[in-house]
Amino acid sequence: MANTVIQVTQTEIEKMKSYYAQYLKTNNPPGSVFSAKKQGCTITAYRSGKVMFQGTGNEAEAKQWGGALPTKKAAPAKKKSSGIPLPSNISSLSVIGSDEVGKGDYFGPLTVVATYVKKEQIPLVKELGVQDSKNLSDVEIVKIAKDLITFLPYSLLTLPNEKYNQLQSSGMTQGKITARLHNQALNYLLKKIEPEKPDAILVDQFAEAPVYYRHLQGVKEICRENVYFSTKAESIHLSVAAASILARYAFLKAMDQLSQKAGFKLTKGAGPKVDQDAARLIQIQGIQALNTFTKTHFANTEKAKKIAGI
């Protein structure tokens, strides 16, 4: 079977696990962090940092995470950007950054945030502990977010599960939904800071620039001026890291509200414990409750139904 192997960091592996959440397999090979199968392509991530893509479309699937390792000398995957090249000094500019949370979580909404960090605010934002939200505990997220919202201009969009499921069932992919939310959040924030304009806009890349803009076909107002895309964008500019924290904060608050509605604490992510929670929810509130609490197209739905005896 044809295969492609890439080398990534452990942080990137966790991001990949979240991205492939709906395709995760129950049995993982020895030494692996996760294994998933997406449209004929099996993705297996190992503790060593190597990720193997096997089967249909393996090269294309691997390419979005940095491409194959060189045949002669292995090298860690680097930040990957698409569209126009990033300015060499972007980390020191006044930038709007955007990021999303919740794509890989079965329970809870999809939250997208755009934040504006001026160059003179960078030292303060750094001092407050802003970094990639995946490296912070929920307690740290809440503390930092409460500081950020007191002075940073931002735009938050929260897509409830009912609306998400409606859009998805109508044929809109998760990528298209996410792109449109990013575009909307960016436009809202640009209007909020008028007449001031950022030096750049940086989107944490979840799709190549051409794919992103293809998702926006038919949208009346498309944000294009000085827009850049890069993976690991939270390490490029603190505006993206701040957006990640605020998006996570909003997601955590939404999860708390859903847990109250459920009558028990819901589990984040898309693992086996989530299946158990969903089965419990079905038994308490009925199968129709999943539309309010979950992203129903995830594989967790069928797993939960089996556990619940449906």
C-alpha positions in Angstrom: 0.0 0.0 0.0 1.4 3.4 -1.0 2.3 5.6 2.0 3.7 9.0 3.0 5.5 9.8 6.3 6.0 13.2 7.9 7.6 14.4 11.1 5.8 16.7 13.4 5.8 18.0 17.0 3.7 16.5 19.7 1.7 19.7 19.8 1.0 19.2 16.1 0.0 15.6 16.7 -2.6 16.7 19.2 -3.9 19.2 16.7 -4.1 16.5 14.0 -6.0 14.2 16.5 -8.5 16.9 17.0 -8.8 17.5 13.2 -9.4 13.8 12.5 -11.7 13.4 15.6 -14.7 12.1 13.6 -12.5 9.5 11.8 -10.7 8.1 14.8 -10.4 4.3 15.0 -11.0 2.4 18.2 -7.9 0.2 18.0 -4.5 1.9 17.8 -1.3 0.2 16.6 1.4 -0.3 19.3 3.4 2.9 19.9 0.8 5.2 18.3 -1.0 8.2 19.7 -4.0 7.8 17.4 -5.1 6.1 14.1 -7.9 7.4 11.9 -9.3 6.5 8.5 -10.6 9.3 6.2 -12.0 8.4 2.8 -9.7 5.5 2.2 -6.6 7.1 3.7 -5.4 5.7 7.0 -3.5 8.2 9.2 -1.4 6.9 12.1 0.5 9.2 14.4 3.4 7.7 16.5 4.9 8.9 19.8 8.2 9.5 17.9 6.5 12.3 16.1 6.2 10.5 12.8 2.8 10.4 11.1 2.1 7.8 8.4 -0.5 8.3 5.7 -1.5 5.1 3.8 -3.9 4.4 1.0 -6.0 6.6 -1.2 -4.9 10.2 -1.5 -2.1 9.8 1.1 0.2 12.4 -0.5 -2.4 15.0 -0.7 -3.6 14.3 2.8 0.0 14.5 4.2 0.7 17.7 2.2 -1.6 19.8 4.3 0.5 19.0 7.3 3.8 19.8 5.7 4.4 17.0 3.1 6.6 14.0 3.0 10.0 13.6 4.8 13.0 14.0 2.5 14.2 10.6 1.4 17.8 11.2 2.4 17.5 13.3 5.5 14.6 13.5 7.9 13.6 16.9 9.1 10.8 18.2 11.4 7.8 19.8 9.7 8.0 23.5 9.5 5.3 26.2 9.6 3.5 26.0 6.3 1.9 29.1 4.8 -0.1 29.5 1.6 -1.2 32.5 -0.4 1.0 35.5 -0.3 4.3 35.0 1.6 4.4 36.2 5.2 6.3 39.5 5.9 9.6 38.7 7.5 8.8 41.1 10.4 5.2 40.0 10.9 5.7 39.1 14.5 6.4 42.7 15.4 3.6 44.3 13.4 0.1 45.3 14.4 -1.9 42.3 13.4 -5.4 40.9 13.5 -5.3 37.2 14.1 -8.0 34.6 13.9 -8.4 31.0 15.2 -11.2 28.5 16.0 -12.0 26.0 18.7 -14.4 23.1 18.8 -13.9 21.5 15.3 -12.8 18.3 16.8 -15.2 18.2 19.8 -18.3 16.2 19.5 -20.1 18.2 22.2 -20.3 21.9 22.1 -20.3 24.7 19.5 -17.7 25.9 17.0 -16.2 29.1 18.2 -14.2 31.5 16.1 -12.4 34.6 17.3 -10.5 37.4 15.7 -8.4 39.7 17.9 -6.3 42.8 17.2 -3.0 43.2 18.9 -1.1 46.4 18.1 2.7 46.3 18.0 3.0 48.4 21.2 0.7 45.9 23.0 2.8 42.9 22.2 5.0 43.1 25.4 1.9 43.4 27.6 0.1 40.5 25.9 3.2 38.4 26.3 3.5 39.4 29.9 -0.1 38.2 30.5 1.0 34.7 29.5 -0.5 34.5 26.1 0.6 31.5 24.1 -1.0 28.6 22.2 -4.2 27.7 24.1 -3.3 24.0 23.7 -0.4 24.5 26.1 -2.6 26.1 28.8 -4.9 24.6 31.3 -8.6 25.5 31.4 -8.0 27.5 34.6 -5.1 29.5 32.9 -7.3 30.0 29.8 -10.1 31.6 31.9 -7.7 33.8 33.8 -5.8 35.2 30.8 -9.0 35.6 28.7 -10.6 37.7 31.4 -7.6 40.0 31.3 -7.5 40.2 27.5 -11.2 41.1 27.0 -10.6 44.3 29.1 -8.4 45.9 26.5 -8.1 43.9 23.2 -10.6 44.6 20.4 -12.0 41.2 19.3 -14.9 39.6 17.5 -16.4 36.3 18.7 -18.7 34.1 16.7 -20.3 31.0 18.4 -22.1 28.6 16.1 -24.6 26.5 18.1 -24.9 22.8 17.4 -28.4 23.1 16.0 -27.2 25.6 13.3 -24.0 23.7 12.7 -26.0 20.5 12.1 -28.4 22.3 9.8 -25.6 23.7 7.7 -23.7 20.4 7.6 -26.8 18.4 6.6 -27.5 20.9 3.8 -24.2 19.9 2.3 -21.8 22.5 3.7 -18.5 20.9 4.9 -16.9 21.7 8.2 -14.1 23.5 6.3 -16.6 25.7 4.5 -18.5 26.5 7.7 -15.2 27.4 9.4 -14.0 29.6 6.5 -17.2 31.6 6.5 -17.0 32.1 10.3 -13.4 33.3 10.0 -14.3 35.7 7.2 -17.3 37.1 9.2 -15.3 37.5 12.4 -12.5 39.4 10.5 -15.0 41.7 8.8 -16.7 42.5 12.1 -13.4 43.3 13.8 -12.2 45.5 10.9 -15.4 47.5 11.2 -15.0 47.7 15.0 -11.5 49.3 14.8 -12.2 51.7 11.9 -10.7 53.9 10.7 -7.6 52.2 12.0 -6.2 49.4 9.8 -3.9 46.5 10.8 -0.6 46.0 9.2 -1.6 42.4 8.4 -4.3 39.8 9.1 -3.1 36.3 10.0 -5.4 33.3 9.8 -4.4 30.0 11.6 -4.4 27.9 8.5 -6.9 25.1 8.4 -7.1 25.1 4.6 -4.8 26.3 1.8 -5.6 29.8 0.7 -7.2 28.9 -2.6 -9.4 26.4 -0.8 -10.3 28.9 1.9 -11.4 31.5 -0.7 -13.2 28.8 -2.7 -15.3 28.2 0.4 -16.2 31.9 0.4 -17.7 31.8 -3.1 -21.1 33.5 -3.0 -20.2 35.6 0.1 -20.8 39.3 -0.5 -18.0 40.7 1.6 -14.8 38.8 1.5 -11.8 40.0 3.5 -8.7 39.7 1.3 -6.5 42.8 1.9 -3.2 41.8 3.6 -4.6 38.4 4.6 -2.0 35.7 5.3 -2.3 32.1 6.2 0.0 29.8 8.1 -0.1 26.7 10.2 1.1 27.1 13.8 0.2 30.8 13.4 -0.1 31.2 17.2 3.7 30.9 17.3 4.1 33.6 14.6 2.0 36.4 16.1 0.5 36.8 19.5 -2.8 38.0 18.0 -3.5 34.4 16.9 -2.6 33.0 20.2 -4.9 35.5 21.9 -7.7 34.6 19.5 -7.1 30.9 20.4 -7.4 31.7 24.1 -10.6 33.7 23.7 -12.1 31.1 21.4 -11.3 28.4 24.0 -12.7 30.5 26.8 -16.0 30.9 24.9 -16.1 27.2 24.1 -15.5 26.3 27.8 -18.4 28.6 28.9 -20.6 27.0 26.3 -19.7 23.6 27.5 -20.5 24.5 31.0 -24.0 25.7 29.9 -24.6 22.5 28.0 -23.4 20.4 30.9 -26.1 22.2 33.1 -28.7 21.4 30.5 -27.5 17.8 30.3 -27.5 17.4 34.1 -23.9 16.1 34.2 -20.5 17.3 33.1 -19.9 16.6 29.4 -16.5 15.4 28.2 -14.5 17.4 25.7 -13.0 15.9 22.6 -14.3 12.9 20.7 -12.9 9.8 22.5 -14.6 6.8 24.1 -15.7 8.7 27.2 -17.6 11.1 24.9 -19.5 8.1 23.4 -20.5 7.1 27.0 -21.7 10.6 27.7 -23.7 10.8 24.5 -25.3 7.4 25.3 -26.2 8.6 28.8 -27.7 11.8 27.3 -29.8 9.7 24.8 -31.1 7.6 27.7 -32.1 10.7 29.8 -33.4 13.1 27.1 -33.9 11.0 24.0 -32.0 10.7 20.7 -33.3 14.1 19.5 -31.2 15.8 22.2 -28.1 15.1 20.2 -29.0 17.9 17.8 -28.7 20.4 20.5 -25.6 19.1 22.2 -23.5 17.5 19.5 -22.1 17.6 16.0 -24.3 14.8 14.8 -22.2 13.8 11.7 -19.3 12.6 13.9 -18.8 8.9 14.2 -19.6 9.2 17.9 -23.3 9.4 17.1 -23.5 5.8 15.9 -21.2 4.6 18.7 -23.4 6.2 21.3 -26.6 4.8 19.8 -25.1 1.3 20.0 -24.1 1.8 23.6 -27.6 3.1 24.3 -29.2 0.1 22.6 -30.7 2.0 19.7 
